[in-house]
């Protein structure tokens, strides 16, 4: 019976040791799985953070480029308006110059028209009732 008891105790001891080893193994396995999950989670978070950072950088870059484009466009529009104003001033100056020239020419003509001889009232080569200056054989009168 002592031997049976010893065998039984040994068997129980082996069983306990096996259970403890099994428990240790299960605990290690769970710990490894937890670490792996944490590592994956931290890796995903890091990737997500880098993606967000890249997205923000792209957005900032696009905003800067848009502001530059807008500034350039406004400068072009201002330049265009300035050129249009200059052209309008040139047109206005030309019109005034043309008007002044035409008035001057008209005044000269008016001044010269007073000193020019008046046309004869009876036209067609008749002067004081006689035909003058028109030498058409049918109308020429010999006197």
TIKEDO-549318 format. One record per residue: residue in one letter; chain; x, y, z of N, C-alpha, C, O in turn; residue number from 1. Coordinates in Angstrom, 2 decimals, decimal comma, m for minus. Example, Ala and Ser with C-alpha at 12.3 -4.5 7.8 and 13.67 -1.06 7.14 Angstrom:
% residues 2
+------+-------+---------+---------+---------+---------+---------+---------+---------+---------+---------+---------+---------+---------+-----+
! rest ! kette !     npx !     npy !     npz !    capx !    capy !    capz !     cpx !     cpy !     cpz !     opx !     opy !     opz !  nr !
+------+-------+---------+---------+---------+---------+---------+---------+---------+---------+---------+---------+---------+---------+-----+
!    A !     A !   13,19 !   m5,69 !    7,80 !   12,30 !   m4,50 !    7,80 !   13,20 !   m3,30 !    7,80 !   14,24 !   m3,32 !    8,46 !   1 !
!    S !     A !   12,85 !   m2,25 !    7,08 !   13,67 !   m1,06 !    7,14 !   12,90 !    0,03 !    7,87 !   13,41 !    1,14 !    8,04 !   2 !
+------+-------+---------+---------+---------+---------+---------+---------+---------+---------+---------+---------+---------+---------+-----+
END
This chain:
% residues 143
+------+-------+---------+---------+---------+---------+---------+---------+---------+---------+---------+---------+---------+---------+-----+
! rest ! kette !     npx !     npy !     npz !    capx !    capy !    capz !     cpx !     cpy !     cpz !     opx !     opy !     opz !  nr !
+------+-------+---------+---------+---------+---------+---------+---------+---------+---------+---------+---------+---------+---------+-----+
!    X !     A !    0,82 !   m1,21 !    0,00 !    0,00 !    0,00 !    0,00 !    0,86 !    1,26 !    0,00 !    0,46 !    2,28 !   m0,56 !   1 !
!    X !     A !    1,98 !    1,19 !    0,60 !    2,86 !    2,35 !    0,60 !    3,29 !    2,69 !   m0,83 !    3,36 !    3,85 !   m1,23 !   2 !
!    X !     A !    3,56 !    1,64 !   m1,54 !    3,95 !    1,86 !   m2,93 !    2,82 !    2,45 !   m3,74 !    3,03 !    3,35 !   m4,56 !   3 !
!    X !     A !    1,66 !    1,96 !   m3,50 !    0,49 !    2,51 !   m4,21 !    0,31 !    3,97 !   m3,86 !    0,04 !    4,80 !   m4,72 !   4 !
!    X !     A !    0,47 !    4,27 !   m2,59 !    0,33 !    5,65 !   m2,14 !    1,41 !    6,52 !   m2,77 !    1,15 !    7,64 !   m3,23 !   5 !
!    X !     A !    2,64 !    5,97 !   m2,78 !    3,74 !    6,72 !   m3,39 !    3,45 !    6,94 !   m4,87 !    3,65 !    8,04 !   m5,39 !   6 !
!    X !     A !    2,99 !    5,93 !   m5,54 !    2,68 !    6,05 !   m6,97 !    1,55 !    7,06 !   m7,19 !    1,57 !    7,88 !   m8,11 !   7 !
!    X !     A !    0,57 !    6,96 !   m6,29 !   m0,55 !    7,88 !   m6,39 !   m0,07 !    9,31 !   m6,17 !   m0,45 !   10,22 !   m6,89 !   8 !
!    X !     A !    0,78 !    9,50 !   m5,16 !    1,32 !   10,84 !   m4,88 !    2,17 !   11,32 !   m6,05 !    2,08 !   12,48 !   m6,46 !   9 !
!    X !     A !    2,99 !   10,42 !   m6,57 !    3,82 !   10,79 !   m7,72 !    2,95 !   11,16 !   m8,92 !    3,21 !   12,13 !   m9,63 !  10 !
!    X !     A !    1,93 !   10,38 !   m9,10 !    0,99 !   10,65 !  m10,21 !    0,33 !   12,01 !  m10,02 !    0,23 !   12,80 !  m10,96 !  11 !
!    X !     A !   m0,12 !   12,25 !   m8,81 !   m0,75 !   13,55 !   m8,53 !    0,26 !   14,69 !   m8,70 !   m0,06 !   15,75 !   m9,24 !  12 !
!    X !     A !    1,47 !   14,44 !   m8,24 !    2,52 !   15,45 !   m8,37 !    2,79 !   15,75 !   m9,84 !    2,87 !   16,91 !  m10,25 !  13 !
!    X !     A !    2,93 !   14,69 !  m10,62 !    3,16 !   14,86 !  m12,06 !    1,99 !   15,60 !  m12,70 !    2,17 !   16,47 !  m13,56 !  14 !
!    X !     A !    0,81 !   15,24 !  m12,25 !   m0,40 !   15,90 !  m12,79 !   m0,38 !   17,38 !  m12,46 !   m0,65 !   18,22 !  m13,32 !  15 !
!    X !     A !   m0,05 !   17,70 !  m11,18 !    0,01 !   19,10 !  m10,78 !    1,08 !   19,86 !  m11,57 !    0,86 !   20,98 !  m12,05 !  16 !
!    X !     A !    2,23 !   19,23 !  m11,69 !    3,32 !   19,86 !  m12,45 !    2,89 !   20,09 !  m13,89 !    3,14 !   21,15 !  m14,46 !  17 !
!    X !     A !    2,25 !   19,09 !  m14,48 !    1,78 !   19,21 !  m15,86 !    0,74 !   20,33 !  m15,98 !    0,75 !   21,11 !  m16,93 !  18 !
!    X !     A !   m0,15 !   20,39 !  m15,00 !   m1,16 !   21,47 !  m15,02 !   m0,50 !   22,84 !  m14,88 !   m0,88 !   23,78 !  m15,57 !  19 !
!    X !     A !    0,49 !   22,94 !  m13,99 !    1,19 !   24,22 !  m13,82 !    1,91 !   24,62 !  m15,09 !    1,85 !   25,77 !  m15,52 !  20 !
!    X !     A !    2,61 !   23,63 !  m15,69 !    3,29 !   23,91 !  m16,95 !    2,30 !   24,35 !  m18,02 !    2,55 !   25,28 !  m18,79 !  21 !
!    X !     A !    1,18 !   23,66 !  m18,06 !    0,14 !   24,01 !  m19,03 !   m0,37 !   25,42 !  m18,77 !   m0,55 !   26,21 !  m19,70 !  22 !
!    X !     A !   m0,61 !   25,73 !  m17,48 !   m1,08 !   27,08 !  m17,13 !   m0,05 !   28,13 !  m17,53 !   m0,40 !   29,18 !  m18,07 !  23 !
!    X !     A !    1,25 !   27,85 !  m17,27 !    2,32 !   28,77 !  m17,64 !    2,35 !   28,97 !  m19,16 !    2,46 !   30,09 !  m19,66 !  24 !
!    X !     A !    2,24 !   27,83 !  m19,88 !    2,26 !   27,90 !  m21,34 !    1,10 !   28,74 !  m21,86 !    1,29 !   29,59 !  m22,72 !  25 !
!    X !     A !   m0,12 !   28,49 !  m21,33 !   m1,31 !   29,24 !  m21,74 !   m1,13 !   30,73 !  m21,43 !   m1,48 !   31,59 !  m22,24 !  26 !
!    X !     A !   m0,58 !   31,01 !  m20,24 !   m0,36 !   32,41 !  m19,84 !    0,64 !   33,08 !  m20,78 !    0,42 !   34,21 !  m21,22 !  27 !
!    X !     A !    1,74 !   32,38 !  m21,10 !    2,73 !   32,93 !  m22,04 !    2,10 !   33,18 !  m23,41 !    2,31 !   34,22 !  m24,03 !  28 !
!    X !     A !    1,32 !   32,21 !  m23,85 !    0,66 !   32,33 !  m25,16 !   m0,26 !   33,55 !  m25,18 !   m0,24 !   34,33 !  m26,13 !  29 !
!    X !     A !   m1,08 !   33,71 !  m24,15 !   m1,98 !   34,86 !  m24,07 !   m1,20 !   36,17 !  m24,05 !   m1,56 !   37,15 !  m24,70 !  30 !
!    X !     A !   m0,09 !   36,15 !  m23,27 !    0,75 !   37,36 !  m23,20 !    1,32 !   37,71 !  m24,58 !    1,33 !   38,87 !  m24,98 !  31 !
!    X !     A !    1,78 !   36,70 !  m25,30 !    2,32 !   36,91 !  m26,65 !    1,23 !   37,47 !  m27,57 !    1,47 !   38,43 !  m28,31 !  32 !
!    X !     A !    0,06 !   36,88 !  m27,53 !   m1,05 !   37,34 !  m28,36 !   m1,41 !   38,80 !  m28,03 !   m1,67 !   39,61 !  m28,92 !  33 !
!    X !     A !   m1,42 !   39,12 !  m26,72 !   m1,73 !   40,49 !  m26,31 !   m0,67 !   41,46 !  m26,84 !   m1,00 !   42,53 !  m27,37 !  34 !
!    X !     A !    0,60 !   41,08 !  m26,70 !    1,68 !   41,93 !  m27,24 !    1,55 !   42,11 !  m28,75 !    1,71 !   43,21 !  m29,27 !  35 !
!    X !     A !    1,24 !   41,01 !  m29,43 !    1,08 !   41,08 !  m30,90 !   m0,06 !   42,03 !  m31,26 !    0,09 !   42,85 !  m32,17 !  36 !
!    X !     A !   m1,19 !   41,92 !  m30,57 !   m2,32 !   42,83 !  m30,83 !   m1,91 !   44,28 !  m30,57 !   m2,23 !   45,17 !  m31,36 !  37 !
!    X !     A !   m1,20 !   44,51 !  m29,46 !   m0,76 !   45,87 !  m29,13 !    0,19 !   46,40 !  m30,20 !    0,09 !   47,56 !  m30,60 !  38 !
!    X !     A !    1,10 !   45,54 !  m30,66 !    2,04 !   45,96 !  m31,70 !    1,29 !   46,31 !  m32,99 !    1,57 !   47,34 !  m33,61 !  39 !
!    X !     A !    0,34 !   45,47 !  m33,39 !   m0,46 !   45,74 !  m34,60 !   m1,23 !   47,04 !  m34,45 !   m1,29 !   47,85 !  m35,37 !  40 !
!    X !     A !   m1,83 !   47,22 !  m33,27 !   m2,62 !   48,42 !  m33,01 !   m1,74 !   49,67 !  m33,08 !   m2,12 !   50,67 !  m33,69 !  41 !
!    X !     A !   m0,57 !   49,61 !  m32,45 !    0,32 !   50,77 !  m32,47 !    0,82 !   51,04 !  m33,89 !    0,96 !   52,19 !  m34,30 !  42 !
!    X !     A !    1,08 !   49,96 !  m34,65 !    1,51 !   50,12 !  m36,04 !    0,41 !   50,78 !  m36,88 !    0,68 !   51,68 !  m37,67 !  43 !
!    X !     A !   m0,83 !   50,32 !  m36,70 !   m1,97 !   50,92 !  m37,41 !   m2,13 !   52,39 !  m37,05 !   m2,36 !   53,24 !  m37,91 !  44 !
!    X !     A !   m2,01 !   52,69 !  m35,75 !   m2,14 !   54,08 !  m35,31 !   m1,05 !   54,95 !  m35,92 !   m1,31 !   56,08 !  m36,33 !  45 !
!    X !     A !    0,17 !   54,43 !  m35,97 !    1,28 !   55,19 !  m36,56 !    1,03 !   55,43 !  m38,04 !    1,24 !   56,54 !  m38,53 !  46 !
!    X !     A !    0,58 !   54,39 !  m38,76 !    0,27 !   54,55 !  m40,19 !   m0,84 !   55,57 !  m40,40 !   m0,77 !   56,41 !  m41,29 !  47 !
!    X !     A !   m1,86 !   55,47 !  m39,55 !   m2,98 !   56,40 !  m39,65 !   m2,51 !   57,83 !  m39,40 !   m2,92 !   58,76 !  m40,10 !  48 !
!    X !     A !   m1,64 !   58,02 !  m38,40 !   m1,11 !   59,35 !  m38,09 !   m0,28 !   59,88 !  m39,25 !   m0,37 !   61,06 !  m39,58 !  49 !
!    X !     A !    0,54 !   59,02 !  m39,87 !    1,35 !   59,48 !  m41,01 !    0,46 !   59,84 !  m42,19 !    0,70 !   60,83 !  m42,88 !  50 !
!    X !     A !   m0,59 !   59,03 !  m42,42 !   m1,53 !   59,36 !  m43,51 !   m2,20 !   60,71 !  m43,26 !   m2,31 !   61,53 !  m44,17 !  51 !
!    X !     A !   m2,64 !   60,93 !  m42,03 !   m3,28 !   62,20 !  m41,68 !   m2,31 !   63,36 !  m41,87 !   m2,68 !   64,42 !  m42,39 !  52 !
!    X !     A !   m1,06 !   63,15 !  m41,44 !   m0,05 !   64,19 !  m41,59 !    0,20 !   64,51 !  m43,06 !    0,27 !   65,68 !  m43,44 !  53 !
!    X !     A !    0,33 !   63,47 !  m43,89 !    0,52 !   63,67 !  m45,33 !   m0,67 !   64,40 !  m45,93 !   m0,51 !   65,30 !  m46,76 !  54 !
!    X !     A !   m1,86 !   64,01 !  m45,51 !   m3,08 !   64,65 !  m46,01 !   m3,08 !   66,14 !  m45,65 !   m3,40 !   66,99 !  m46,49 !  55 !
!    X !     A !   m2,73 !   66,44 !  m44,40 !   m2,70 !   67,84 !  m43,96 !   m1,64 !   68,63 !  m44,73 !   m1,88 !   69,77 !  m45,12 !  56 !
!    X !     A !   m0,47 !   68,01 !  m44,96 !    0,58 !   68,68 !  m45,71 !    0,13 !   68,96 !  m47,14 !    0,37 !   70,05 !  m47,67 !  57 !
!    X !     A !   m0,52 !   67,98 !  m47,77 !   m1,04 !   68,18 !  m49,12 !   m2,07 !   69,30 !  m49,16 !   m2,08 !   70,13 !  m50,07 !  58 !
!    X !     A !   m2,92 !   69,32 !  m48,16 !   m3,96 !   70,35 !  m48,10 !   m3,32 !   71,73 !  m47,93 !   m3,74 !   72,69 !  m48,58 !  59 !
!    X !     A !   m2,32 !   71,83 !  m47,07 !   m1,63 !   73,11 !  m46,87 !   m0,94 !   73,55 !  m48,15 !   m0,97 !   74,72 !  m48,52 !  60 !
!    X !     A !   m0,30 !   72,59 !  m48,82 !    0,38 !   72,88 !  m50,08 !   m0,61 !   73,39 !  m51,12 !   m0,35 !   74,38 !  m51,82 !  61 !
!    X !     A !   m1,74 !   72,71 !  m51,21 !   m2,77 !   73,11 !  m52,17 !   m3,30 !   74,50 !  m51,83 !   m3,55 !   75,31 !  m52,73 !  62 !
!    X !     A !   m3,47 !   74,77 !  m50,55 !   m3,97 !   76,09 !  m50,14 !   m2,96 !   77,17 !  m50,51 !   m3,35 !   78,24 !  m50,98 !  63 !
!    X !     A !   m1,69 !   76,91 !  m50,29 !   m0,64 !   77,88 !  m50,63 !   m0,63 !   78,13 !  m52,13 !   m0,56 !   79,28 !  m52,58 !  64 !
!    X !     A !   m0,71 !   77,05 !  m52,91 !   m0,71 !   77,20 !  m54,37 !   m1,94 !   77,97 !  m54,84 !   m1,86 !   78,80 !  m55,75 !  65 !
!    X !     A !   m3,10 !   77,69 !  m54,21 !   m4,32 !   78,41 !  m54,57 !   m4,18 !   79,89 !  m54,27 !   m4,58 !   80,73 !  m55,07 !  66 !
!    X !     A !   m3,60 !   80,23 !  m53,09 !   m3,42 !   81,64 !  m52,75 !   m2,48 !   82,33 !  m53,72 !   m2,71 !   83,48 !  m54,11 !  67 !
!    X !     A !   m1,41 !   81,64 !  m54,11 !   m0,48 !   82,20 !  m55,10 !   m1,18 !   82,43 !  m56,43 !   m1,03 !   83,48 !  m57,06 !  68 !
!    X !     A !   m1,96 !   81,44 !  m56,84 !   m2,70 !   81,56 !  m58,11 !   m3,67 !   82,74 !  m58,05 !   m3,77 !   83,52 !  m59,00 !  69 !
!    X !     A !   m4,39 !   82,86 !  m56,93 !   m5,36 !   83,93 !  m56,76 !   m4,66 !   85,29 !  m56,79 !   m5,15 !   86,23 !  m57,41 !  70 !
!    X !     A !   m3,53 !   85,39 !  m56,12 !   m2,76 !   86,63 !  m56,10 !   m2,32 !   87,00 !  m57,52 !   m2,43 !   88,16 !  m57,93 !  71 !
!    X !     A !   m1,82 !   86,01 !  m58,25 !   m1,37 !   86,23 !  m59,63 !   m2,54 !   86,68 !  m60,50 !   m2,41 !   87,60 !  m61,31 !  72 !
!    X !     A !   m3,69 !   86,01 !  m60,33 !   m4,87 !   86,34 !  m61,13 !   m5,33 !   87,77 !  m60,85 !   m5,67 !   88,51 !  m61,77 !  73 !
!    X !     A !   m5,34 !   88,15 !  m59,57 !   m5,75 !   89,52 !  m59,22 !   m4,78 !   90,54 !  m59,80 !   m5,20 !   91,60 !  m60,27 !  74 !
!    X !     A !   m3,49 !   90,23 !  m59,77 !   m2,49 !   91,13 !  m60,35 !   m2,72 !   91,28 !  m61,85 !   m2,63 !   92,38 !  m62,40 !  75 !
!    X !     A !   m3,01 !   90,16 !  m62,52 !   m3,30 !   90,21 !  m63,96 !   m4,53 !   91,06 !  m64,25 !   m4,54 !   91,87 !  m65,18 !  76 !
!    X !     A !   m5,57 !   90,88 !  m63,43 !   m6,78 !   91,68 !  m63,63 !   m6,52 !   93,16 !  m63,41 !   m7,02 !   94,00 !  m64,16 !  77 !
!    X !     A !   m5,72 !   93,48 !  m62,38 !   m5,39 !   94,88 !  m62,13 !   m4,60 !   95,46 !  m63,30 !   m4,84 !   96,60 !  m63,72 !  78 !
!    X !     A !   m3,67 !   94,69 !  m63,82 !   m2,87 !   95,13 !  m64,97 !   m3,77 !   95,34 !  m66,19 !   m3,61 !   96,30 !  m66,94 !  79 !
!    X !     A !   m4,72 !   94,43 !  m66,38 !   m5,65 !   94,54 !  m67,51 !   m6,49 !   95,80 !  m67,39 !   m6,67 !   96,54 !  m68,35 !  80 !
!    X !     A !   m7,01 !   96,04 !  m66,16 !   m7,81 !   97,26 !  m65,95 !   m6,97 !   98,51 !  m66,20 !   m7,45 !   99,48 !  m66,78 !  81 !
!    X !     A !   m5,73 !   98,48 !  m65,74 !   m4,83 !   99,62 !  m65,93 !   m4,60 !   99,88 !  m67,42 !   m4,64 !  101,03 !  m67,87 !  82 !
!    X !     A !   m4,37 !   98,82 !  m68,18 !   m4,17 !   98,97 !  m69,62 !   m5,42 !   99,51 !  m70,30 !   m5,34 !  100,35 !  m71,19 !  83 !
!    X !     A !   m6,60 !   99,01 !  m69,87 !   m7,85 !   99,50 !  m70,44 !   m8,03 !  100,99 !  m70,17 !   m8,46 !  101,74 !  m71,04 !  84 !
!    X !     A !   m7,70 !  101,42 !  m68,94 !   m7,81 !  102,84 !  m68,60 !   m6,86 !  103,67 !  m69,46 !   m7,22 !  104,74 !  m69,94 !  85 !
!    X !     A !   m5,63 !  103,16 !  m69,64 !   m4,67 !  103,87 !  m70,48 !   m5,19 !  103,98 !  m71,91 !   m5,09 !  105,04 !  m72,53 !  86 !
!    X !     A !   m5,74 !  102,88 !  m72,44 !   m6,27 !  102,91 !  m73,80 !   m7,43 !  103,91 !  m73,89 !   m7,54 !  104,66 !  m74,86 !  87 !
!    X !     A !   m8,28 !  103,91 !  m72,87 !   m9,41 !  104,84 !  m72,85 !   m8,92 !  106,29 !  m72,84 !   m9,46 !  107,14 !  m73,54 !  88 !
!    X !     A !   m7,88 !  106,56 !  m72,03 !   m7,31 !  107,92 !  m71,99 !   m6,73 !  108,30 !  m73,34 !   m6,91 !  109,42 !  m73,81 !  89 !
!    X !     A !   m6,03 !  107,34 !  m73,97 !   m5,46 !  107,61 !  m75,30 !   m6,57 !  107,91 !  m76,30 !   m6,46 !  108,84 !  m77,09 !  90 !
!    X !     A !   m7,64 !  107,11 !  m76,27 !   m8,77 !  107,35 !  m77,18 !   m9,37 !  108,73 !  m76,94 !   m9,67 !  109,47 !  m77,87 !  91 !
!    X !     A !   m9,54 !  109,05 !  m75,66 !  m10,12 !  110,35 !  m75,31 !   m9,21 !  111,48 !  m75,80 !   m9,69 !  112,46 !  m76,36 !  92 !
!    X !     A !   m7,90 !  111,33 !  m75,61 !   m6,95 !  112,35 !  m76,07 !   m7,00 !  112,48 !  m77,59 !   m6,98 !  113,58 !  m78,13 !  93 !
!    X !     A !   m7,06 !  111,33 !  m78,28 !   m7,17 !  111,35 !  m79,75 !   m8,44 !  112,07 !  m80,19 !   m8,40 !  112,90 !  m81,10 !  94 !
!    X !     A !   m9,55 !  111,75 !  m79,54 !  m10,81 !  112,40 !  m79,89 !  m10,73 !  113,90 !  m79,68 !  m11,18 !  114,68 !  m80,53 !  95 !
!    X !     A !  m10,16 !  114,32 !  m78,56 !  m10,05 !  115,76 !  m78,29 !   m9,13 !  116,42 !  m79,31 !   m9,41 !  117,52 !  m79,79 !  96 !
!    X !     A !   m8,03 !  115,75 !  m79,62 !   m7,10 !  116,30 !  m80,61 !   m7,79 !  116,41 !  m81,98 !   m7,65 !  117,42 !  m82,67 !  97 !
!    X !     A !   m8,53 !  115,38 !  m82,35 !   m9,24 !  115,38 !  m83,63 !  m10,28 !  116,49 !  m83,65 !  m10,44 !  117,19 !  m84,65 !  98 !
!    X !     A !  m10,98 !  116,65 !  m82,53 !  m12,01 !  117,69 !  m82,44 !  m11,38 !  119,08 !  m82,56 !  m11,89 !  119,95 !  m83,27 !  99 !
!    X !     A !  m10,25 !  119,27 !  m81,85 !   m9,56 !  120,57 !  m81,90 !   m9,07 !  120,85 !  m83,32 !   m9,19 !  121,97 !  m83,82 ! 100 !
!    X !     A !   m8,52 !  119,82 !  m83,97 !   m8,04 !  119,99 !  m85,35 !   m9,19 !  120,36 !  m86,29 !   m9,08 !  121,26 !  m87,12 ! 101 !
!    X !     A !  m10,30 !  119,62 !  m86,13 !  m11,43 !  119,89 !  m87,02 !  m11,99 !  121,29 !  m86,77 !  m12,38 !  121,98 !  m87,71 ! 102 !
!    X !     A !  m12,05 !  121,73 !  m85,50 !  m12,52 !  123,09 !  m85,21 !  m11,60 !  124,13 !  m85,82 !  m12,05 !  125,14 !  m86,37 ! 103 !
!    X !     A !  m10,28 !  123,88 !  m85,70 !   m9,29 !  124,81 !  m86,27 !   m9,47 !  124,90 !  m87,79 !   m9,48 !  125,99 !  m88,36 ! 104 !
!    X !     A !   m9,60 !  123,73 !  m88,42 !   m9,77 !  123,70 !  m89,89 !  m11,08 !  124,41 !  m90,28 !  m11,12 !  125,15 !  m91,26 ! 105 !
!    X !     A !  m12,14 !  124,16 !  m89,49 !  m13,41 !  124,81 !  m89,78 !  m13,30 !  126,32 !  m89,64 !  m13,84 !  127,06 !  m90,48 ! 106 !
!    X !     A !  m12,62 !  126,80 !  m88,61 !  m12,44 !  128,25 !  m88,43 !  m11,64 !  128,85 !  m89,57 !  m11,95 !  129,93 !  m90,06 ! 107 !
!    X !     A !  m10,58 !  128,14 !  m89,99 !   m9,78 !  128,62 !  m91,14 !  m10,65 !  128,69 !  m92,39 !  m10,62 !  129,67 !  m93,14 ! 108 !
!    X !     A !  m11,43 !  127,63 !  m92,58 !  m12,30 !  127,62 !  m93,77 !  m13,29 !  128,77 !  m93,69 !  m13,54 !  129,45 !  m94,69 ! 109 !
!    X !     A !  m13,86 !  129,00 !  m92,51 !  m14,82 !  130,07 !  m92,33 !  m14,16 !  131,43 !  m92,60 !  m14,76 !  132,29 !  m93,25 ! 110 !
!    X !     A !  m12,96 !  131,61 !  m92,13 !  m12,23 !  132,87 !  m92,34 !  m11,91 !  133,06 !  m93,83 !  m12,04 !  134,15 !  m94,38 ! 111 !
!    X !     A !  m11,49 !  131,96 !  m94,47 !  m11,16 !  132,03 !  m95,89 !  m12,41 !  132,17 !  m96,75 !  m12,36 !  132,77 !  m97,82 ! 112 !
!    X !     A !  m13,52 !  131,63 !  m96,31 !  m14,75 !  131,68 !  m97,11 !  m15,27 !  133,09 !  m97,23 !  m15,91 !  133,42 !  m98,23 ! 113 !
!    X !     A !  m15,02 !  133,95 !  m96,25 !  m15,48 !  135,34 !  m96,32 !  m14,73 !  136,11 !  m97,39 !  m15,29 !  136,98 !  m98,07 ! 114 !
!    X !     A !  m13,45 !  135,79 !  m97,54 !  m12,65 !  136,54 !  m98,51 !  m12,74 !  135,97 !  m99,92 !  m12,29 !  136,63 ! m100,86 ! 115 !
!    X !     A !  m13,30 !  134,81 ! m100,10 !  m13,43 !  134,23 ! m101,44 !  m14,56 !  134,94 ! m102,19 !  m15,51 !  135,43 ! m101,59 ! 116 !
!    X !     A !  m14,43 !  135,00 ! m103,53 !  m15,51 !  135,62 ! m104,30 !  m16,75 !  134,75 ! m104,28 !  m16,67 !  133,52 ! m104,28 ! 117 !
!    X !     A !  m17,90 !  135,41 ! m104,27 !  m19,18 !  134,72 ! m104,25 !  m19,47 !  134,14 ! m105,64 !  m19,11 !  134,75 ! m106,65 ! 118 !
!    X !     A !  m20,10 !  133,00 ! m105,70 !  m20,44 !  132,45 ! m107,00 !  m21,56 !  133,29 ! m107,66 !  m22,36 !  133,93 ! m106,99 ! 119 !
!    X !     A !  m21,56 !  133,24 ! m108,94 !  m22,55 !  134,00 ! m109,70 !  m23,91 !  133,37 ! m109,49 !  m24,04 !  132,15 ! m109,44 ! 120 !
!    X !     A !  m24,93 !  134,23 ! m109,37 !  m26,26 !  133,72 ! m109,12 !  m26,79 !  132,95 ! m110,31 !  m27,37 !  131,87 ! m110,17 ! 121 !
!    X !     A !  m26,57 !  133,51 ! m111,50 !  m26,99 !  132,78 ! m112,69 !  m25,83 !  131,89 ! m113,13 !  m24,87 !  132,37 ! m113,73 ! 122 !
!    X !     A !  m25,92 !  130,67 ! m112,83 !  m24,82 !  129,75 ! m113,11 !  m24,82 !  129,30 ! m114,55 !  m25,42 !  129,94 ! m115,42 ! 123 !
!    X !     A !  m24,17 !  128,25 ! m114,78 !  m24,06 !  127,63 ! m116,10 !  m23,43 !  128,55 ! m117,13 !  m23,84 !  128,53 ! m118,29 ! 124 !
!    X !     A !  m22,47 !  129,36 ! m116,76 !  m21,73 !  130,18 ! m117,72 !  m22,45 !  131,44 ! m118,17 !  m21,99 !  132,07 ! m119,13 ! 125 !
!    X !     A !  m23,56 !  131,84 ! m117,55 !  m24,26 !  133,07 ! m117,92 !  m23,79 !  134,20 ! m117,03 !  m23,83 !  134,09 ! m115,80 ! 126 !
!    X !     A !  m23,36 !  135,24 ! m117,62 !  m22,96 !  136,40 ! m116,86 !  m23,70 !  137,59 ! m117,44 !  m23,52 !  137,91 ! m118,61 ! 127 !
!    X !     A !  m24,50 !  138,24 ! m116,65 !  m25,33 !  139,38 ! m117,05 !  m26,20 !  139,03 ! m118,25 !  m26,38 !  139,81 ! m119,17 ! 128 !
!    X !     A !  m26,72 !  137,82 ! m118,18 !  m27,63 !  137,43 ! m119,24 !  m26,96 !  136,87 ! m120,47 !  m27,66 !  136,39 ! m121,36 ! 129 !
!    X !     A !  m25,65 !  136,91 ! m120,55 !  m24,93 !  136,39 ! m121,72 !  m24,20 !  135,11 ! m121,33 !  m23,74 !  134,94 ! m120,20 ! 130 !
!    X !     A !  m24,10 !  134,24 ! m122,30 !  m23,42 !  132,97 ! m122,10 !  m21,91 !  133,21 ! m122,14 !  m21,40 !  133,76 ! m123,12 ! 131 !
!    X !     A !  m21,21 !  132,82 ! m121,10 !  m19,75 !  132,97 ! m121,08 !  m19,12 !  131,70 ! m120,57 !  m19,64 !  131,06 ! m119,65 ! 132 !
!    X !     A !  m18,03 !  131,33 ! m121,15 !  m17,26 !  130,21 ! m120,65 !  m17,76 !  128,84 ! m121,06 !  m17,05 !  127,86 ! m120,81 ! 133 !
!    X !     A !  m18,91 !  128,71 ! m121,65 !  m19,40 !  127,42 ! m122,06 !  m19,36 !  127,38 ! m123,57 !  m20,17 !  128,03 ! m124,22 ! 134 !
!    X !     A !  m18,45 !  126,65 ! m124,15 !  m18,26 !  126,63 ! m125,59 !  m18,81 !  125,35 ! m126,17 !  m18,08 !  124,54 ! m126,73 ! 135 !
!    X !     A !  m20,07 !  125,19 ! m126,04 !  m20,74 !  124,09 ! m126,69 !  m21,37 !  124,66 ! m127,95 !  m22,05 !  125,68 ! m127,87 ! 136 !
!    X !     A !  m21,16 !  124,04 ! m129,10 !  m21,53 !  124,65 ! m130,38 !  m23,01 !  124,95 ! m130,52 !  m23,37 !  125,86 ! m131,27 ! 137 !
!    X !     A !  m23,87 !  124,23 ! m129,83 !  m25,30 !  124,49 ! m129,95 !  m25,74 !  125,72 ! m129,17 !  m26,71 !  126,37 ! m129,55 ! 138 !
!    X !     A !  m25,06 !  126,03 ! m128,12 !  m25,51 !  127,14 ! m127,26 !  m24,71 !  128,40 ! m127,50 !  m25,02 !  129,44 ! m126,92 ! 139 !
!    X !     A !  m23,70 !  128,35 ! m128,33 !  m22,88 !  129,52 ! m128,55 !  m23,62 !  130,51 ! m129,42 !  m24,07 !  130,18 ! m130,51 ! 140 !
!    X !     A !  m23,76 !  131,73 ! m128,93 !  m24,49 !  132,77 ! m129,63 !  m23,49 !  133,79 ! m130,13 !  m22,66 !  134,27 ! m129,36 ! 141 !
!    X !     A !  m23,56 !  134,13 ! m131,39 !  m22,67 !  135,13 ! m131,97 !  m23,34 !  136,47 ! m131,87 !  m24,48 !  136,63 ! m132,31 ! 142 !
!    X !     A !  m22,66 !  137,45 ! m131,30 !  m23,25 !  138,78 ! m131,20 !  m22,39 !  139,83 ! m131,81 !  m22,75 !  141,01 ! m131,80 ! 143 !
+------+-------+---------+---------+---------+---------+---------+---------+---------+---------+---------+---------+---------+---------+-----+
END
